[in-house]
Amino acid sequence: MDTTLCPDCGALAEVQWRDVMESTDGPIEHAKIMCVSGHWFLLPVEHLVQPTPTPVERRRSPARWG
């Protein structure tokens, strides 16, 4: 699953599809995104924001007695 951030609320959003659309400046790749809050946008892929991963807690290994 390709994800980004919602430009409206900043929540995690799924890229539902991508397509190249013609423009006066030439073809531009666009993506339709929808966030968990229900907002959806059709925007150029250059405007997609890469979400930063949340840090994963490290589990401590049990102490070894030796």
C-alpha positions in Angstrom: 0.0 0.0 0.0 1.3 3.4 -1.0 0.7 6.0 1.7 1.1 9.8 2.1 -0.2 12.5 4.4 -3.5 14.3 3.9 -2.9 17.9 2.8 -6.0 19.0 4.8 -5.7 17.3 8.2 -2.2 15.7 8.2 -3.7 12.2 8.8 -2.4 9.1 7.0 -3.8 8.8 3.5 -3.8 5.9 1.0 -2.8 6.5 -2.6 -5.8 4.9 -4.4 -4.5 5.3 -8.0 -2.0 7.1 -10.1 -2.3 8.3 -13.7 -0.6 10.6 -16.2 -2.7 13.5 -17.3 -2.0 15.9 -20.1 -1.5 19.6 -19.4 -0.3 22.6 -21.3 3.2 22.0 -19.9 3.2 18.4 -20.9 2.1 15.2 -19.2 2.0 15.3 -15.3 1.6 12.2 -13.1 -1.4 12.7 -10.7 -2.6 10.6 -7.7 -6.0 10.2 -6.0 -5.6 10.0 -2.3 -8.0 9.4 0.6 -7.3 9.9 4.3 -8.7 8.0 7.3 -10.9 11.1 8.0 -12.6 10.8 4.5 -10.9 13.7 2.7 -9.9 12.9 -0.8 -7.7 14.8 -3.3 -6.5 14.5 -6.9 -3.1 16.1 -7.0 0.3 15.9 -8.8 2.5 13.3 -7.3 5.2 15.9 -6.6 2.9 17.2 -3.9 2.7 13.9 -2.0 4.4 13.9 1.4 6.3 10.8 2.5 5.1 9.9 6.0 7.8 9.5 8.6 7.8 6.1 10.4 7.0 6.2 14.1 9.8 4.8 16.2 9.4 1.2 17.3 10.1 0.5 21.0 13.0 -1.8 21.5 12.3 -4.8 23.6 14.9 -5.5 26.2 16.3 -8.9 26.1 16.2 -10.7 29.4 19.3 -10.4 31.5 21.5 -13.4 31.4 23.0 -14.7 34.5 26.4 -16.2 34.0 
